[in-house]
Amino acid sequence: MIFLVCCELGTKNLNPEFAEALQQAIASDSPVQLKSAIAYKLNSMGLLHLQGDRVAIRNDLYRQYFRNRYFNS
């Protein structure tokens, strides 16, 4: 699944709202609040996990990969 997400990000086909939400989660060391539809979609893609009404990046490997590869933050 992460391969598909990487391909989508690499070709700029990912919905800009999803990319922005993912970037928010990656940039934060603590869970962030997102629109519920976006949080659900990113959770179902396996990138984030829900923590009550907030989400966090599923693991640090994803955070490092996306931060270094796409977001440079």
Phi and psi restraints in degrees (range 20) as a CNS / XPLOR table:
assign (resid 1 and name C) (resid 2 and name N)
       (resid 2 and name CA) (resid 2 and name C) 1.0 -62.6 20.0 2
assign (resid 2 and name N) (resid 2 and name CA)
       (resid 2 and name C) (resid 3 and name N) 1.0 -31.7 20.0 2
assign (resid 2 and name C) (resid 3 and name N)
       (resid 3 and name CA) (resid 3 and name C) 1.0 -60.5 20.0 2
assign (resid 3 and name N) (resid 3 and name CA)
       (resid 3 and name C) (resid 4 and name N) 1.0 -43.2 20.0 2
assign (resid 3 and name C) (resid 4 and name N)
       (resid 4 and name CA) (resid 4 and name C) 1.0 -63.5 20.0 2
assign (resid 4 and name N) (resid 4 and name CA)
       (resid 4 and name C) (resid 5 and name N) 1.0 -41.3 20.0 2
assign (resid 4 and name C) (resid 5 and name N)
       (resid 5 and name CA) (resid 5 and name C) 1.0 -64.4 20.0 2
assign (resid 5 and name N) (resid 5 and name CA)
       (resid 5 and name C) (resid 6 and name N) 1.0 -43.1 20.0 2
assign (resid 5 and name C) (resid 6 and name N)
       (resid 6 and name CA) (resid 6 and name C) 1.0 -60.8 20.0 2
assign (resid 6 and name N) (resid 6 and name CA)
       (resid 6 and name C) (resid 7 and name N) 1.0 -42.4 20.0 2
assign (resid 6 and name C) (resid 7 and name N)
       (resid 7 and name CA) (resid 7 and name C) 1.0 -63.3 20.0 2
assign (resid 7 and name N) (resid 7 and name CA)
       (resid 7 and name C) (resid 8 and name N) 1.0 -42.1 20.0 2
assign (resid 7 and name C) (resid 8 and name N)
       (resid 8 and name CA) (resid 8 and name C) 1.0 -63.8 20.0 2
assign (resid 8 and name N) (resid 8 and name CA)
       (resid 8 and name C) (resid 9 and name N) 1.0 -43.8 20.0 2
assign (resid 8 and name C) (resid 9 and name N)
       (resid 9 and name CA) (resid 9 and name C) 1.0 -65.2 20.0 2
assign (resid 9 and name N) (resid 9 and name CA)
       (resid 9 and name C) (resid 10 and name N) 1.0 -41.0 20.0 2
assign (resid 9 and name C) (resid 10 and name N)
       (resid 10 and name CA) (resid 10 and name C) 1.0 -64.3 20.0 2
assign (resid 10 and name N) (resid 10 and name CA)
       (resid 10 and name C) (resid 11 and name N) 1.0 -31.0 20.0 2
assign (resid 10 and name C) (resid 11 and name N)
       (resid 11 and name CA) (resid 11 and name C) 1.0 -101.0 20.0 2
assign (resid 11 and name N) (resid 11 and name CA)
       (resid 11 and name C) (resid 12 and name N) 1.0 8.6 20.0 2
assign (resid 11 and name C) (resid 12 and name N)
       (resid 12 and name CA) (resid 12 and name C) 1.0 62.8 20.0 2
assign (resid 12 and name N) (resid 12 and name CA)
       (resid 12 and name C) (resid 13 and name N) 1.0 26.1 20.0 2
assign (resid 12 and name C) (resid 13 and name N)
       (resid 13 and name CA) (resid 13 and name C) 1.0 -89.9 20.0 2
assign (resid 13 and name N) (resid 13 and name CA)
       (resid 13 and name C) (resid 14 and name N) 1.0 -10.2 20.0 2
assign (resid 13 and name C) (resid 14 and name N)
       (resid 14 and name CA) (resid 14 and name C) 1.0 -71.7 20.0 2
assign (resid 14 and name N) (resid 14 and name CA)
       (resid 14 and name C) (resid 15 and name N) 1.0 135.2 20.0 2
assign (resid 14 and name C) (resid 15 and name N)
       (resid 15 and name CA) (resid 15 and name C) 1.0 -48.7 20.0 2
assign (resid 15 and name N) (resid 15 and name CA)
       (resid 15 and name C) (resid 16 and name N) 1.0 128.9 20.0 2
assign (resid 15 and name C) (resid 16 and name N)
       (resid 16 and name CA) (resid 16 and name C) 1.0 -55.9 20.0 2
assign (resid 16 and name N) (resid 16 and name CA)
       (resid 16 and name C) (resid 17 and name N) 1.0 -33.3 20.0 2
assign (resid 16 and name C) (resid 17 and name N)
       (resid 17 and name CA) (resid 17 and name C) 1.0 -64.8 20.0 2
assign (resid 17 and name N) (resid 17 and name CA)
       (resid 17 and name C) (resid 18 and name N) 1.0 -39.9 20.0 2
assign (resid 17 and name C) (resid 18 and name N)
       (resid 18 and name CA) (resid 18 and name C) 1.0 -66.9 20.0 2
assign (resid 18 and name N) (resid 18 and name CA)
       (resid 18 and name C) (resid 19 and name N) 1.0 -42.8 20.0 2
assign (resid 18 and name C) (resid 19 and name N)
       (resid 19 and name CA) (resid 19 and name C) 1.0 -62.3 20.0 2
assign (resid 19 and name N) (resid 19 and name CA)
       (resid 19 and name C) (resid 20 and name N) 1.0 -42.1 20.0 2
assign (resid 19 and name C) (resid 20 and name N)
       (resid 20 and name CA) (resid 20 and name C) 1.0 -65.7 20.0 2
assign (resid 20 and name N) (resid 20 and name CA)
       (resid 20 and name C) (resid 21 and name N) 1.0 -41.6 20.0 2
assign (resid 20 and name C) (resid 21 and name N)
       (resid 21 and name CA) (resid 21 and name C) 1.0 -65.6 20.0 2
assign (resid 21 and name N) (resid 21 and name CA)
       (resid 21 and name C) (resid 22 and name N) 1.0 -42.6 20.0 2
assign (resid 21 and name C) (resid 22 and name N)
       (resid 22 and name CA) (resid 22 and name C) 1.0 -62.2 20.0 2
assign (resid 22 and name N) (resid 22 and name CA)
       (resid 22 and name C) (resid 23 and name N) 1.0 -40.8 20.0 2
assign (resid 22 and name C) (resid 23 and name N)
       (resid 23 and name CA) (resid 23 and name C) 1.0 -62.9 20.0 2
assign (resid 23 and name N) (resid 23 and name CA)
       (resid 23 and name C) (resid 24 and name N) 1.0 -40.4 20.0 2
assign (resid 23 and name C) (resid 24 and name N)
       (resid 24 and name CA) (resid 24 and name C) 1.0 -59.3 20.0 2
assign (resid 24 and name N) (resid 24 and name CA)
       (resid 24 and name C) (resid 25 and name N) 1.0 -46.6 20.0 2
assign (resid 24 and name C) (resid 25 and name N)
       (resid 25 and name CA) (resid 25 and name C) 1.0 -65.7 20.0 2
assign (resid 25 and name N) (resid 25 and name CA)
       (resid 25 and name C) (resid 26 and name N) 1.0 -38.3 20.0 2
assign (resid 25 and name C) (resid 26 and name N)
       (resid 26 and name CA) (resid 26 and name C) 1.0 -68.8 20.0 2
assign (resid 26 and name N) (resid 26 and name CA)
       (resid 26 and name C) (resid 27 and name N) 1.0 -37.3 20.0 2
assign (resid 26 and name C) (resid 27 and name N)
       (resid 27 and name CA) (resid 27 and name C) 1.0 -73.8 20.0 2
assign (resid 27 and name N) (resid 27 and name CA)
       (resid 27 and name C) (resid 28 and name N) 1.0 -21.2 20.0 2
assign (resid 27 and name C) (resid 28 and name N)
       (resid 28 and name CA) (resid 28 and name C) 1.0 -99.8 20.0 2
assign (resid 28 and name N) (resid 28 and name CA)
       (resid 28 and name C) (resid 29 and name N) 1.0 139.2 20.0 2
assign (resid 28 and name C) (resid 29 and name N)
       (resid 29 and name CA) (resid 29 and name C) 1.0 -85.8 20.0 2
assign (resid 29 and name N) (resid 29 and name CA)
       (resid 29 and name C) (resid 30 and name N) 1.0 -7.6 20.0 2
assign (resid 29 and name C) (resid 30 and name N)
       (resid 30 and name CA) (resid 30 and name C) 1.0 -123.4 20.0 2
assign (resid 30 and name N) (resid 30 and name CA)
       (resid 30 and name C) (resid 31 and name N) 1.0 161.1 20.0 2
assign (resid 30 and name C) (resid 31 and name N)
       (resid 31 and name CA) (resid 31 and name C) 1.0 -58.1 20.0 2
assign (resid 31 and name N) (resid 31 and name CA)
       (resid 31 and name C) (resid 32 and name N) 1.0 145.9 20.0 2
assign (resid 31 and name C) (resid 32 and name N)
       (resid 32 and name CA) (resid 32 and name C) 1.0 -119.5 20.0 2
assign (resid 32 and name N) (resid 32 and name CA)
       (resid 32 and name C) (resid 33 and name N) 1.0 157.5 20.0 2
assign (resid 32 and name C) (resid 33 and name N)
       (resid 33 and name CA) (resid 33 and name C) 1.0 -96.9 20.0 2
assign (resid 33 and name N) (resid 33 and name CA)
       (resid 33 and name C) (resid 34 and name N) 1.0 129.5 20.0 2
assign (resid 33 and name C) (resid 34 and name N)
       (resid 34 and name CA) (resid 34 and name C) 1.0 -127.1 20.0 2
assign (resid 34 and name N) (resid 34 and name CA)
       (resid 34 and name C) (resid 35 and name N) 1.0 166.2 20.0 2
assign (resid 34 and name C) (resid 35 and name N)
       (resid 35 and name CA) (resid 35 and name C) 1.0 -57.3 20.0 2
assign (resid 35 and name N) (resid 35 and name CA)
       (resid 35 and name C) (resid 36 and name N) 1.0 140.0 20.0 2
assign (resid 35 and name C) (resid 36 and name N)
       (resid 36 and name CA) (resid 36 and name C) 1.0 -60.9 20.0 2
assign (resid 36 and name N) (resid 36 and name CA)
       (resid 36 and name C) (resid 37 and name N) 1.0 -38.3 20.0 2
assign (resid 36 and name C) (resid 37 and name N)
       (resid 37 and name CA) (resid 37 and name C) 1.0 -64.8 20.0 2
assign (resid 37 and name N) (resid 37 and name CA)
       (resid 37 and name C) (resid 38 and name N) 1.0 -39.8 20.0 2
assign (resid 37 and name C) (resid 38 and name N)
       (resid 38 and name CA) (resid 38 and name C) 1.0 -70.5 20.0 2
assign (resid 38 and name N) (resid 38 and name CA)
       (resid 38 and name C) (resid 39 and name N) 1.0 -43.5 20.0 2
assign (resid 38 and name C) (resid 39 and name N)
       (resid 39 and name CA) (resid 39 and name C) 1.0 -59.8 20.0 2
assign (resid 39 and name N) (resid 39 and name CA)
       (resid 39 and name C) (resid 40 and name N) 1.0 -43.4 20.0 2
assign (resid 39 and name C) (resid 40 and name N)
       (resid 40 and name CA) (resid 40 and name C) 1.0 -61.9 20.0 2
assign (resid 40 and name N) (resid 40 and name CA)
       (resid 40 and name C) (resid 41 and name N) 1.0 -45.3 20.0 2
assign (resid 40 and name C) (resid 41 and name N)
       (resid 41 and name CA) (resid 41 and name C) 1.0 -63.9 20.0 2
assign (resid 41 and name N) (resid 41 and name CA)
       (resid 41 and name C) (resid 42 and name N) 1.0 -47.1 20.0 2
assign (resid 41 and name C) (resid 42 and name N)
       (resid 42 and name CA) (resid 42 and name C) 1.0 -67.0 20.0 2
assign (resid 42 and name N) (resid 42 and name CA)
       (resid 42 and name C) (resid 43 and name N) 1.0 -32.6 20.0 2
assign (resid 42 and name C) (resid 43 and name N)
       (resid 43 and name CA) (resid 43 and name C) 1.0 -66.1 20.0 2
assign (resid 43 and name N) (resid 43 and name CA)
       (resid 43 and name C) (resid 44 and name N) 1.0 -44.1 20.0 2
assign (resid 43 and name C) (resid 44 and name N)
       (resid 44 and name CA) (resid 44 and name C) 1.0 -68.3 20.0 2
assign (resid 44 and name N) (resid 44 and name CA)
       (resid 44 and name C) (resid 45 and name N) 1.0 -23.2 20.0 2
assign (resid 44 and name C) (resid 45 and name N)
       (resid 45 and name CA) (resid 45 and name C) 1.0 -79.6 20.0 2
assign (resid 45 and name N) (resid 45 and name CA)
       (resid 45 and name C) (resid 46 and name N) 1.0 -10.0 20.0 2
assign (resid 45 and name C) (resid 46 and name N)
       (resid 46 and name CA) (resid 46 and name C) 1.0 87.6 20.0 2
assign (resid 46 and name N) (resid 46 and name CA)
       (resid 46 and name C) (resid 47 and name N) 1.0 8.9 20.0 2
assign (resid 46 and name C) (resid 47 and name N)
       (resid 47 and name CA) (resid 47 and name C) 1.0 -88.4 20.0 2
assign (resid 47 and name N) (resid 47 and name CA)
       (resid 47 and name C) (resid 48 and name N) 1.0 -34.9 20.0 2
assign (resid 47 and name C) (resid 48 and name N)
       (resid 48 and name CA) (resid 48 and name C) 1.0 -122.5 20.0 2
assign (resid 48 and name N) (resid 48 and name CA)
       (resid 48 and name C) (resid 49 and name N) 1.0 161.4 20.0 2
assign (resid 48 and name C) (resid 49 and name N)
       (resid 49 and name CA) (resid 49 and name C) 1.0 -128.5 20.0 2
assign (resid 49 and name N) (resid 49 and name CA)
       (resid 49 and name C) (resid 50 and name N) 1.0 146.3 20.0 2
assign (resid 49 and name C) (resid 50 and name N)
       (resid 50 and name CA) (resid 50 and name C) 1.0 -79.5 20.0 2
assign (resid 50 and name N) (resid 50 and name CA)
       (resid 50 and name C) (resid 51 and name N) 1.0 138.4 20.0 2
assign (resid 50 and name C) (resid 51 and name N)
       (resid 51 and name CA) (resid 51 and name C) 1.0 -133.1 20.0 2
assign (resid 51 and name N) (resid 51 and name CA)
       (resid 51 and name C) (resid 52 and name N) 1.0 85.6 20.0 2
assign (resid 51 and name C) (resid 52 and name N)
       (resid 52 and name CA) (resid 52 and name C) 1.0 68.0 20.0 2
assign (resid 52 and name N) (resid 52 and name CA)
       (resid 52 and name C) (resid 53 and name N) 1.0 -122.4 20.0 2
assign (resid 52 and name C) (resid 53 and name N)
       (resid 53 and name CA) (resid 53 and name C) 1.0 -96.4 20.0 2
assign (resid 53 and name N) (resid 53 and name CA)
       (resid 53 and name C) (resid 54 and name N) 1.0 13.5 20.0 2
assign (resid 53 and name C) (resid 54 and name N)
       (resid 54 and name CA) (resid 54 and name C) 1.0 -124.9 20.0 2
assign (resid 54 and name N) (resid 54 and name CA)
       (resid 54 and name C) (resid 55 and name N) 1.0 167.8 20.0 2
assign (resid 54 and name C) (resid 55 and name N)
       (resid 55 and name CA) (resid 55 and name C) 1.0 -131.7 20.0 2
assign (resid 55 and name N) (resid 55 and name CA)
       (resid 55 and name C) (resid 56 and name N) 1.0 155.6 20.0 2
assign (resid 55 and name C) (resid 56 and name N)
       (resid 56 and name CA) (resid 56 and name C) 1.0 -136.8 20.0 2
assign (resid 56 and name N) (resid 56 and name CA)
       (resid 56 and name C) (resid 57 and name N) 1.0 154.5 20.0 2
assign (resid 56 and name C) (resid 57 and name N)
       (resid 57 and name CA) (resid 57 and name C) 1.0 -60.7 20.0 2
assign (resid 57 and name N) (resid 57 and name CA)
       (resid 57 and name C) (resid 58 and name N) 1.0 139.8 20.0 2
assign (resid 57 and name C) (resid 58 and name N)
       (resid 58 and name CA) (resid 58 and name C) 1.0 -62.2 20.0 2
assign (resid 58 and name N) (resid 58 and name CA)
       (resid 58 and name C) (resid 59 and name N) 1.0 -41.4 20.0 2
assign (resid 58 and name C) (resid 59 and name N)
       (resid 59 and name CA) (resid 59 and name C) 1.0 -153.8 20.0 2
assign (resid 59 and name N) (resid 59 and name CA)
       (resid 59 and name C) (resid 60 and name N) 1.0 163.9 20.0 2
assign (resid 59 and name C) (resid 60 and name N)
       (resid 60 and name CA) (resid 60 and name C) 1.0 -67.2 20.0 2
assign (resid 60 and name N) (resid 60 and name CA)
       (resid 60 and name C) (resid 61 and name N) 1.0 -27.4 20.0 2
assign (resid 60 and name C) (resid 61 and name N)
       (resid 61 and name CA) (resid 61 and name C) 1.0 -61.4 20.0 2
assign (resid 61 and name N) (resid 61 and name CA)
       (resid 61 and name C) (resid 62 and name N) 1.0 -43.0 20.0 2
assign (resid 61 and name C) (resid 62 and name N)
       (resid 62 and name CA) (resid 62 and name C) 1.0 -62.1 20.0 2
assign (resid 62 and name N) (resid 62 and name CA)
       (resid 62 and name C) (resid 63 and name N) 1.0 -43.6 20.0 2
assign (resid 62 and name C) (resid 63 and name N)
       (resid 63 and name CA) (resid 63 and name C) 1.0 -58.0 20.0 2
assign (resid 63 and name N) (resid 63 and name CA)
       (resid 63 and name C) (resid 64 and name N) 1.0 -49.8 20.0 2
assign (resid 63 and name C) (resid 64 and name N)
       (resid 64 and name CA) (resid 64 and name C) 1.0 -62.7 20.0 2
assign (resid 64 and name N) (resid 64 and name CA)
       (resid 64 and name C) (resid 65 and name N) 1.0 -44.9 20.0 2
assign (resid 64 and name C) (resid 65 and name N)
       (resid 65 and name CA) (resid 65 and name C) 1.0 -61.6 20.0 2
assign (resid 65 and name N) (resid 65 and name CA)
       (resid 65 and name C) (resid 66 and name N) 1.0 -53.6 20.0 2
assign (resid 65 and name C) (resid 66 and name N)
       (resid 66 and name CA) (resid 66 and name C) 1.0 -68.2 20.0 2
assign (resid 66 and name N) (resid 66 and name CA)
       (resid 66 and name C) (resid 67 and name N) 1.0 -37.2 20.0 2
assign (resid 66 and name C) (resid 67 and name N)
       (resid 67 and name CA) (resid 67 and name C) 1.0 -62.5 20.0 2
assign (resid 67 and name N) (resid 67 and name CA)
       (resid 67 and name C) (resid 68 and name N) 1.0 -46.1 20.0 2
assign (resid 67 and name C) (resid 68 and name N)
       (resid 68 and name CA) (resid 68 and name C) 1.0 -75.0 20.0 2
assign (resid 68 and name N) (resid 68 and name CA)
       (resid 68 and name C) (resid 69 and name N) 1.0 -37.3 20.0 2
assign (resid 68 and name C) (resid 69 and name N)
       (resid 69 and name CA) (resid 69 and name C) 1.0 -84.7 20.0 2
assign (resid 69 and name N) (resid 69 and name CA)
       (resid 69 and name C) (resid 70 and name N) 1.0 -38.5 20.0 2
assign (resid 69 and name C) (resid 70 and name N)
       (resid 70 and name CA) (resid 70 and name C) 1.0 -120.9 20.0 2
assign (resid 70 and name N) (resid 70 and name CA)
       (resid 70 and name C) (resid 71 and name N) 1.0 -32.7 20.0 2
assign (resid 70 and name C) (resid 71 and name N)
       (resid 71 and name CA) (resid 71 and name C) 1.0 -109.0 20.0 2
assign (resid 71 and name N) (resid 71 and name CA)
       (resid 71 and name C) (resid 72 and name N) 1.0 -18.8 20.0 2
assign (resid 71 and name C) (resid 72 and name N)
       (resid 72 and name CA) (resid 72 and name C) 1.0 46.4 20.0 2
assign (resid 72 and name N) (resid 72 and name CA)
       (resid 72 and name C) (resid 73 and name N) 1.0 45.0 20.0 2
